[in-house]
Amino acid sequence: MTQNIAGSIGTGIKPAVFIDSMQKNREDFLNHFTSFEWPSEADREFFESFKNRDDIRCLILAAEWCGDVVRNIPVVFRVLENSGIPLEVLVMEQHLEVMDQFLTLGGRAIPVVIFADTGGYVLGTWGPRPAHVQEAMIAFKAANPDREAADYQEKLQETRAEMARRYGEGTGYQSVIVQELRTLLSSF
């Protein structure tokens, strides 16, 4: 069954409003935003080529308290800012009915970047983090299905440390997001 989010289009907030309303992590968010650089001129041109289309919408499930949102959504904002693709943010806590349609490994993981056509039919999603970083969480969940296990929290902290290591220092991970979004958008 194809997912449809038509009822959610137009209910979110603009990226600037999301940033302006941030009470937590705003400085870090803006640092990631201002440090963004295009990996190549071809990448920039690819995303700008969507100005010639009016058939795609983007909704982002996010919350200011989430480290993956703070790190990844500035890249998504920058990549899409000159694309002509209408973009809005759905603050997760205010849109749980949408969030529950886009669970990751059975849980509410954000951000989720949702691309849909003008009728609200979902074309594809990205998130909550680059694939090579997410692999660590996938492995953790597979190896630790019992959330009540005595060592669950310890292993979760180890996994979070591994994910931070995979993100790396600096902004190198940003080019991975650009490539993953480019591959996704190339598919529709």
Secondary structure, DSSP 8 states (H G I E B T S, - for coil): ---B-GGGTTSSB-HHHHHHT--SSHHHHHHHHHT---S-HHHHHHHHGGGG--SEEEEEEE-TT-HHHHHHHHHHHHHHTTT---EEEEEGGG-HHHHTTS-BTTB--S-EEEEEETT-BEEEEE-SS-HHHHHHHHHHHHH---TTSTTHHHHHHHHHHHHHHHH-STTHHHHHHHHHHHHHHHT-
